[in-house]
Amino acid sequence: MDGSVHQDLTVGTKRGSEELFPSVSSAPYIMSTTANGNDSKKFKGDIRGPGVPSRVIHIRKLPTDISEAEVISLGLPFGDVTNLLMLKAKNQAFLEMNSEEAAQNMVGYYSTLVPIIRHHPVYIQFSNHKELKTDNSPNQERAQAALRALTSSHVDGVVVAPSTVLRVVVENLIYPVTLDALCQIFSKFGTVLRIIVFTKNSQFQALLQYAEGASAQSAKLSLDGQNIYNGCCTLRISFSKLTSLNVKYNNEKSRDFTRPDLPSGDSQPTMEHPGMSAFTPGIISAGPYGGAAHGFPPAFTLQPTMSSHYPGLVPGMPGGLAALSLPGASRLGFPHISAGVSVLLVSNLNPERVTPHCLFILFGVYGDVMRVKILFNKKENALVQMSDCTQAQLAMSHLSGQQLHGKPLRITPSKHTSVQLPREGHEDQGLTKDYSNSPLHRFKKPGSKNYSNIFPPSATLHLSNIPPSVVEDDLKMLFSTSGAMVKAFKFFQKDHKMALIQMGSVEEAIESLIEFHNHDLGENHHLRVSFSKSSI
């Protein structure tokens, strides 16, 4: 494209006109929010970007009726979106991320899982421009205001949420809405810790607690007034006066994602809160459309959101997303795990370098690994058994497509229900390992804070359990011994037991985590390594 393109932007759509989930005949899900006004931006130069990393992302083949909010939502799971240029006449857009690392994560993710928006595959690549230039027109100011609203959980540190707990009322409830469906929608904006659904005053309602107030603020801004399905099931969202939720049972009416050990109880709501004692049987069916209540057939279906695979993923809802799979979901590249399936098939491994221990440590970031088997005759394939299907979904969501030993991981649910150990007297060259009693499990303690610190692979690693005698140069030297590049390092200001270390790439960070998690630093301190949501 030569010269200058001066393109009008229309920021947002009519409140509630975009659905969070499509109806039977409608198209796949994309989040949408609202803002008003229009905008103009100047953009010069070639719009076709090569594969050289840049903060600016070039998005092609967009549907003609795409909204700015939808485009922004493609980038939000990976970091702050700092600018936007829409070329609607060309069905293209440019999205500027706050860092090259965020842009790399976004391009890398969508290169393996092509997003589908209203039946259109959308193509995402790096632009050859390093930043988007904008003018100072009133229209541009309005667009920036819309960006701030959409990315408030990332960039607007001034706004303090009144509470981490949201009260959600679903109006015009023509189709049933499940707890899992709400988790799927709200997990886009951060880690959902607890949720309870109930019927009060003949209205279907929910209370939902985030790990952070900023997530609640962003969810309220983005979702209030939106329809879950075409023309119905409208969300009305407000901040609750509660500061925390007390959940006693994990079932279809309530869930505490930090306490997987809770009993299923008798499926009754368990919130202890004045005015909530007179619950009536909910409109929600007892299982995800396993003979749906009120005669609703399982004709309309939900689809996993792109965003649910990134920061703050609610650990995959057992039986929810699986039973509610979209007929064309496989086209989206989002496989889901059926209830009870906890074994993953991992393929495209480097047979020269992969070991059971390597997979145990990597997959252990997202759940407790019970057993690992590298296939004897196909050493580029392995079976990984997680402790439950929730953790298996989480590991698959975060690790699919990530580079390990120079090759992108391919992860799918396995047909096997468990990994078999070799029979006595039958050696398999150490290719099968049982880790069920490993002391390195991160999630065996109920209510562990690790549940709130699950993030996608990133170039920045979080280090903890550092003894006082270990200084910055010691750790930088340690992480350099594998041949990786250390780009930056920073101790936590208030706690030198923790630090951030930035590696040269996400792949180097993955391999460093595998190599140095549980590394003995002396003084009875073993280093703990995990992926960080922050950058240095």
Legacy VTK file of the C-alpha trace (Angstrom):
# vtk DataFile Version 3.0
C-alpha trace
ASCII
DATASET POLYDATA
POINTS 536 float
0.000 0.000 0.000
1.611 3.268 -0.978
1.152 6.713 0.293
-1.090 7.340 3.221
-4.261 5.572 4.193
-6.696 7.622 6.218
-9.315 5.189 7.440
-12.421 5.854 9.503
-12.966 3.737 12.570
-16.290 3.058 14.177
-15.561 1.964 17.697
-18.010 -0.559 19.118
-21.530 -1.634 18.372
-24.955 -1.198 19.877
-25.059 -2.540 23.432
-26.181 -6.137 23.485
-26.174 -6.556 19.710
-23.227 -8.949 19.768
-23.770 -12.345 21.341
-21.327 -14.078 23.663
-22.488 -17.430 22.338
-24.200 -17.973 18.999
-27.547 -19.655 18.604
-27.970 -22.808 16.557
-27.547 -21.237 13.170
-25.317 -18.408 14.238
-21.582 -18.185 13.884
-18.773 -18.898 16.330
-18.178 -16.890 19.443
-16.107 -13.728 19.704
-16.260 -11.377 22.645
-17.635 -7.926 22.003
-18.089 -4.825 24.094
-19.314 -1.356 23.628
-17.962 2.104 23.038
-19.134 5.026 20.994
-17.714 7.351 18.421
-15.438 6.912 15.463
-11.816 7.450 14.746
-9.211 8.173 12.142
-5.627 7.076 11.978
-2.821 7.546 9.493
-0.918 4.506 8.411
1.945 4.543 5.922
3.865 1.855 4.147
3.510 -1.770 3.158
0.723 -3.502 5.044
2.070 -6.986 4.380
4.299 -7.877 7.294
7.031 -10.529 7.182
7.762 -13.017 9.939
10.150 -10.650 11.765
8.803 -10.025 15.280
7.161 -6.658 15.878
4.787 -5.157 18.419
2.353 -4.526 15.543
0.157 -7.436 14.430
-1.366 -7.581 10.941
-4.779 -9.313 10.876
-6.265 -10.351 7.497
-9.488 -11.851 6.105
-11.739 -10.246 8.714
-15.511 -10.402 8.162
-16.919 -7.139 6.827
-19.066 -6.542 9.911
-16.211 -7.003 12.394
-16.211 -4.572 15.326
-13.187 -2.908 16.866
-13.990 -4.568 20.173
-13.794 -7.986 18.542
-10.384 -7.232 17.042
-9.080 -5.928 20.356
-10.366 -9.059 22.099
-8.058 -11.187 19.913
-5.071 -9.520 21.562
-6.258 -9.026 25.156
-5.425 -12.541 26.409
-1.755 -11.939 25.596
-1.189 -8.494 27.108
-2.024 -4.819 26.777
-3.379 -3.587 23.434
-1.945 -0.097 22.949
-3.290 0.903 19.529
-5.601 -0.152 16.724
-6.053 0.586 13.041
-9.029 -0.828 11.130
-9.016 -1.117 7.324
-12.573 -2.326 6.958
-12.672 -1.835 3.193
-9.766 -4.270 2.915
-11.027 -6.626 5.657
-7.827 -6.006 7.566
-6.690 -4.539 10.866
-3.488 -3.685 12.701
-3.188 -4.225 16.424
-0.315 -2.803 18.452
0.658 -4.725 21.589
2.532 -3.224 24.523
5.546 -5.497 24.052
7.176 -7.637 21.400
6.929 -10.598 23.773
3.130 -10.233 23.953
2.971 -9.994 20.164
5.143 -13.097 19.787
2.889 -15.029 22.155
-0.154 -13.930 20.169
1.258 -14.814 16.738
2.682 -18.090 18.022
-0.634 -19.113 19.555
-2.786 -18.261 16.549
-0.324 -19.909 14.158
-1.375 -23.256 15.630
-5.010 -22.413 16.421
-6.457 -20.286 13.621
-9.327 -18.191 15.011
-12.686 -18.452 13.234
-14.946 -15.398 13.392
-18.442 -15.872 11.962
-17.319 -18.757 9.749
-14.263 -16.806 8.521
-10.755 -18.089 9.277
-8.731 -15.041 10.314
-4.995 -14.849 9.589
-2.578 -13.225 12.011
1.044 -12.316 11.358
3.688 -9.750 12.301
3.564 -6.398 10.534
6.804 -4.902 9.227
5.890 -1.722 11.095
7.256 -1.273 14.594
4.444 0.987 15.820
1.161 2.555 14.745
1.148 6.336 14.318
-2.044 8.167 15.262
-3.248 11.732 15.073
-4.693 13.900 17.860
-8.197 14.343 16.491
-11.216 14.170 18.836
-12.171 10.944 17.085
-8.799 9.471 17.941
-9.244 10.449 21.584
-12.573 8.634 21.657
-10.954 5.520 20.168
-8.246 5.643 22.805
-10.933 5.906 25.467
-12.533 2.765 24.036
-9.185 0.986 24.127
-8.724 2.010 27.753
-12.151 0.657 28.630
-11.485 -2.651 26.939
-8.033 -3.095 28.435
-8.755 -1.630 31.860
-7.551 -4.772 33.599
-4.129 -4.182 32.040
-3.590 -0.460 31.665
-5.936 1.468 33.896
-4.340 1.191 37.274
-6.238 4.221 38.561
-9.607 2.478 38.644
-9.995 0.452 41.816
-12.715 -2.173 41.717
-15.106 -2.021 44.691
-14.944 -5.815 45.010
-13.533 -8.962 43.437
-17.045 -10.441 43.563
-19.581 -9.797 40.799
-23.335 -10.319 40.951
-24.647 -11.524 37.601
-28.335 -11.569 36.661
-29.384 -13.267 33.409
-32.504 -11.625 31.975
-34.759 -12.939 29.200
-33.700 -16.494 29.929
-35.047 -18.345 26.914
-32.300 -20.991 26.837
-30.781 -22.522 29.980
-27.421 -21.158 31.099
-25.004 -23.334 33.069
-22.339 -22.581 35.625
-19.770 -23.875 33.133
-21.028 -21.508 30.443
-20.601 -18.529 32.779
-17.103 -19.696 33.743
-16.219 -19.966 30.083
-17.329 -16.388 29.418
-15.940 -14.710 32.540
-12.582 -16.528 32.557
-11.574 -14.339 29.619
-10.901 -11.507 32.020
-8.922 -13.234 34.751
-8.741 -16.153 37.139
-12.168 -17.114 38.465
-11.704 -18.546 41.958
-15.279 -19.375 42.974
-18.774 -19.256 41.520
-22.296 -20.083 42.658
-25.493 -20.038 40.573
-29.031 -19.828 41.960
-32.553 -18.658 41.230
-33.886 -15.764 43.282
-37.079 -13.763 42.708
-37.667 -15.931 39.609
-34.381 -14.718 38.120
-31.340 -16.821 37.308
-28.351 -15.260 39.069
-24.725 -15.952 39.878
-22.068 -14.707 42.264
-18.575 -14.944 40.843
-15.279 -14.201 42.596
-12.099 -13.217 40.728
-8.559 -13.401 42.068
-8.096 -9.673 41.352
-10.360 -6.640 41.422
-9.028 -5.464 38.056
-10.407 -8.620 36.448
-13.849 -7.965 37.944
-13.709 -4.352 36.745
-12.780 -5.400 33.207
-15.440 -8.133 33.058
-18.147 -5.733 34.211
-17.113 -3.093 31.659
-17.014 -5.589 28.811
-19.928 -7.904 29.540
-22.650 -5.838 31.171
-25.615 -5.726 28.789
-24.303 -8.399 26.426
-26.432 -11.309 25.176
-25.203 -14.855 25.705
-27.319 -16.113 22.794
-28.997 -14.323 19.897
-31.497 -11.848 21.281
-31.771 -13.428 24.735
-30.016 -14.323 27.979
-28.823 -10.773 28.656
-26.172 -10.252 31.333
-26.750 -7.560 33.976
-23.630 -7.195 36.106
-22.933 -5.276 39.300
-20.356 -5.406 42.070
-21.394 -7.465 45.068
-21.079 -6.209 48.633
-19.480 -9.537 49.492
-15.697 -9.635 49.673
-15.409 -13.412 49.297
-17.554 -16.455 48.526
-17.846 -19.433 50.835
-18.351 -22.552 48.715
-18.811 -25.954 50.356
-19.475 -28.202 47.353
-18.152 -28.604 43.823
-21.110 -29.386 41.577
-23.287 -27.810 38.891
-24.549 -25.127 41.303
-21.291 -24.074 42.942
-17.590 -24.471 42.383
-14.380 -23.517 44.184
-11.482 -23.897 41.741
-8.941 -23.578 44.552
-10.457 -26.585 46.356
-10.788 -29.557 43.979
-11.053 -31.773 47.065
-14.524 -30.485 48.011
-17.364 -33.034 47.949
-20.138 -32.830 45.374
-22.740 -32.661 48.164
-26.412 -32.805 47.295
-26.247 -30.238 44.467
-27.826 -27.551 46.631
-26.489 -23.978 46.588
-24.086 -23.448 49.428
-23.640 -19.705 49.801
-24.085 -18.436 53.307
-25.554 -15.030 52.699
-28.608 -13.219 54.108
-31.539 -13.285 51.769
-30.285 -16.291 49.851
-31.843 -19.008 51.940
-35.036 -19.365 49.897
-33.508 -20.964 46.807
-35.866 -22.616 44.384
-34.833 -25.398 42.015
-32.720 -23.758 39.336
-33.592 -23.407 35.701
-30.280 -25.101 34.911
-30.312 -28.770 34.034
-28.497 -31.060 36.441
-25.952 -32.035 33.809
-24.865 -30.316 30.621
-27.906 -31.200 28.537
-27.946 -34.813 29.624
-31.729 -34.734 29.231
-32.019 -30.995 29.535
-34.535 -29.475 31.885
-37.655 -27.809 30.528
-37.424 -29.793 27.327
-34.571 -27.801 25.816
-32.839 -30.085 23.302
-29.062 -30.015 23.010
-29.369 -28.294 19.639
-27.556 -25.127 20.562
-24.032 -25.621 21.740
-21.171 -23.726 23.276
-17.683 -23.415 21.990
-14.455 -22.852 23.918
-13.386 -19.249 23.695
-10.000 -18.382 22.365
-9.388 -16.367 25.435
-10.062 -19.169 27.831
-6.678 -20.560 26.923
-4.815 -17.545 28.215
-4.190 -15.586 31.404
-6.531 -16.588 34.152
-7.926 -19.703 32.566
-10.417 -21.352 34.840
-9.148 -24.925 35.027
-11.196 -26.691 32.343
-14.726 -27.319 33.466
-15.213 -31.075 33.918
-17.982 -32.294 31.687
-18.973 -28.782 30.706
-17.076 -27.793 27.616
-16.821 -31.414 26.566
-20.542 -32.103 26.591
-21.273 -28.737 25.014
-18.924 -29.069 22.084
-19.715 -27.097 18.974
-20.411 -29.331 15.948
-17.668 -27.544 14.038
-15.387 -27.030 17.011
-12.642 -29.214 15.604
-12.308 -26.709 12.770
-11.357 -24.096 15.332
-8.414 -26.088 16.570
-9.830 -26.272 20.091
-10.086 -29.930 21.073
-11.849 -30.533 24.349
-11.615 -33.270 26.885
-14.562 -35.458 27.739
-15.470 -35.823 31.373
-13.161 -38.282 33.090
-10.385 -38.220 30.462
-7.105 -37.333 32.162
-4.582 -38.823 29.695
-3.029 -36.683 26.950
-1.304 -37.836 23.774
1.725 -35.611 23.167
3.259 -35.872 19.705
5.924 -34.215 17.529
8.485 -34.587 20.322
12.228 -34.592 19.698
13.041 -38.286 20.312
16.735 -37.518 20.874
16.101 -35.160 23.784
12.723 -35.858 25.381
12.562 -37.780 28.674
9.708 -38.670 31.034
11.194 -36.275 33.617
11.179 -33.420 31.096
7.453 -33.902 30.390
6.711 -34.387 34.091
8.202 -30.992 34.972
6.661 -29.103 32.038
3.140 -30.510 32.304
3.433 -30.249 36.090
3.148 -26.464 35.748
-0.547 -26.964 34.940
-1.469 -29.935 37.105
-0.132 -32.926 39.021
1.334 -35.484 36.610
0.708 -39.070 37.699
2.492 -41.062 34.981
4.432 -40.499 31.758
5.093 -43.027 29.015
7.237 -42.376 25.943
6.089 -44.864 23.310
8.717 -47.553 22.716
8.350 -47.796 18.930
7.395 -44.137 18.361
9.583 -42.093 20.641
8.252 -38.830 19.193
4.978 -39.653 20.980
4.203 -39.836 24.691
1.243 -40.344 27.012
0.923 -37.991 29.985
-1.585 -38.856 32.721
-2.750 -35.884 34.803
-4.530 -36.244 38.144
-7.899 -35.284 36.612
-9.548 -34.060 33.417
-9.550 -30.454 34.662
-5.772 -30.373 34.802
-5.478 -32.258 31.512
-7.583 -29.560 29.792
-5.477 -26.855 31.370
-2.169 -28.409 30.246
-3.442 -29.021 26.726
-4.777 -25.462 26.431
-1.528 -23.826 27.508
1.095 -26.085 25.939
-0.366 -26.950 22.511
1.830 -25.393 19.829
4.621 -24.390 22.203
8.167 -25.140 21.049
10.066 -27.838 22.929
13.524 -28.869 21.756
12.942 -27.097 18.452
9.564 -28.680 17.617
5.985 -27.456 18.294
4.086 -29.699 20.702
0.911 -31.361 19.455
-1.430 -32.352 22.280
-4.753 -34.151 22.043
-6.924 -36.138 24.470
-5.934 -39.815 24.501
-8.328 -42.735 24.096
-6.531 -44.379 27.029
-8.040 -43.911 30.477
-4.724 -44.449 32.279
-1.042 -45.060 31.575
-0.114 -48.680 32.239
3.132 -49.474 34.011
5.331 -52.199 32.493
4.699 -55.677 33.882
7.201 -57.035 36.351
10.243 -58.366 34.583
9.497 -56.314 31.459
11.918 -53.407 31.197
11.079 -50.552 28.835
14.393 -48.662 29.019
12.993 -46.226 31.573
10.425 -44.863 29.127
7.546 -45.222 31.623
7.656 -43.416 34.959
5.212 -43.295 37.867
5.118 -39.877 39.577
1.982 -40.422 41.661
3.916 -39.984 44.920
6.257 -37.244 43.724
7.025 -34.469 46.223
7.187 -32.026 43.275
3.432 -31.864 42.685
2.399 -28.203 42.761
-1.338 -28.694 43.398
-1.646 -31.490 45.949
-2.349 -29.045 48.785
-6.036 -27.956 48.775
-6.422 -24.203 48.394
-2.813 -23.808 47.216
-1.979 -20.318 45.943
-0.542 -22.049 42.865
-4.125 -22.281 41.562
-4.155 -18.491 41.265
-0.767 -18.322 39.521
-1.259 -20.385 36.379
-0.043 -18.541 33.298
0.817 -19.461 29.708
4.450 -20.075 28.762
6.299 -16.796 28.490
9.899 -15.656 28.140
9.830 -14.334 31.712
10.115 -16.854 34.546
9.138 -16.408 38.191
11.747 -17.757 40.619
11.063 -18.427 44.289
12.579 -20.114 47.349
15.902 -18.346 46.750
18.218 -18.513 49.791
19.718 -15.245 51.154
23.260 -16.138 50.090
22.371 -16.436 46.379
22.818 -13.170 44.474
21.735 -11.986 41.025
24.942 -13.053 39.254
24.633 -16.588 40.674
21.201 -17.038 39.135
22.095 -15.385 35.832
25.125 -17.652 35.555
23.075 -20.735 36.441
20.470 -20.025 33.752
23.234 -19.323 31.203
24.898 -22.695 31.690
22.415 -24.403 29.388
23.395 -22.077 26.539
20.294 -19.896 26.898
20.451 -16.104 26.869
19.466 -14.149 29.977
18.064 -10.781 28.865
17.049 -9.301 32.211
16.816 -10.088 35.921
15.070 -8.433 38.860
14.659 -9.386 42.513
11.315 -8.593 44.119
11.789 -5.359 46.046
10.164 -6.549 49.273
11.172 -10.198 49.126
14.544 -11.381 47.857
13.338 -14.950 48.036
11.638 -14.236 44.695
12.821 -12.845 41.370
11.950 -12.516 37.682
14.345 -13.654 34.976
13.754 -12.976 31.291
15.149 -15.446 28.787
15.873 -14.876 25.101
12.670 -16.564 23.942
9.649 -18.502 25.174
11.299 -21.740 24.020
14.436 -20.982 26.053
12.253 -20.197 29.061
10.424 -23.528 28.710
13.677 -25.466 28.572
15.121 -23.456 31.472
12.058 -24.193 33.598
12.434 -27.912 32.865
16.140 -27.862 33.717
16.186 -25.656 36.799
12.874 -26.231 38.590
13.794 -27.933 41.880
17.499 -27.121 41.344
19.419 -27.385 44.633
20.690 -23.914 45.568
22.133 -25.055 48.890
21.014 -24.264 52.443
18.163 -26.756 51.956
16.596 -24.499 49.309
15.345 -25.989 46.053
14.532 -23.404 43.377
10.892 -23.154 42.263
10.349 -21.972 38.693
7.085 -21.043 36.979
5.940 -18.846 34.095
5.269 -15.203 34.911
2.499 -12.897 33.682
4.858 -9.949 34.198
7.801 -8.741 32.157
10.913 -6.898 33.279
LINES 1 537
536 0 1 2 3 4 5 6 7 8 9 10 11 12 13 14 15 16 17 18 19 20 21 22 23 24 25 26 27 28 29 30 31 32 33 34 35 36 37 38 39 40 41 42 43 44 45 46 47 48 49 50 51 52 53 54 55 56 57 58 59 60 61 62 63 64 65 66 67 68 69 70 71 72 73 74 75 76 77 78 79 80 81 82 83 84 85 86 87 88 89 90 91 92 93 94 95 96 97 98 99 100 101 102 103 104 105 106 107 108 109 110 111 112 113 114 115 116 117 118 119 120 121 122 123 124 125 126 127 128 129 130 131 132 133 134 135 136 137 138 139 140 141 142 143 144 145 146 147 148 149 150 151 152 153 154 155 156 157 158 159 160 161 162 163 164 165 166 167 168 169 170 171 172 173 174 175 176 177 178 179 180 181 182 183 184 185 186 187 188 189 190 191 192 193 194 195 196 197 198 199 200 201 202 203 204 205 206 207 208 209 210 211 212 213 214 215 216 217 218 219 220 221 222 223 224 225 226 227 228 229 230 231 232 233 234 235 236 237 238 239 240 241 242 243 244 245 246 247 248 249 250 251 252 253 254 255 256 257 258 259 260 261 262 263 264 265 266 267 268 269 270 271 272 273 274 275 276 277 278 279 280 281 282 283 284 285 286 287 288 289 290 291 292 293 294 295 296 297 298 299 300 301 302 303 304 305 306 307 308 309 310 311 312 313 314 315 316 317 318 319 320 321 322 323 324 325 326 327 328 329 330 331 332 333 334 335 336 337 338 339 340 341 342 343 344 345 346 347 348 349 350 351 352 353 354 355 356 357 358 359 360 361 362 363 364 365 366 367 368 369 370 371 372 373 374 375 376 377 378 379 380 381 382 383 384 385 386 387 388 389 390 391 392 393 394 395 396 397 398 399 400 401 402 403 404 405 406 407 408 409 410 411 412 413 414 415 416 417 418 419 420 421 422 423 424 425 426 427 428 429 430 431 432 433 434 435 436 437 438 439 440 441 442 443 444 445 446 447 448 449 450 451 452 453 454 455 456 457 458 459 460 461 462 463 464 465 466 467 468 469 470 471 472 473 474 475 476 477 478 479 480 481 482 483 484 485 486 487 488 489 490 491 492 493 494 495 496 497 498 499 500 501 502 503 504 505 506 507 508 509 510 511 512 513 514 515 516 517 518 519 520 521 522 523 524 525 526 527 528 529 530 531 532 533 534 535
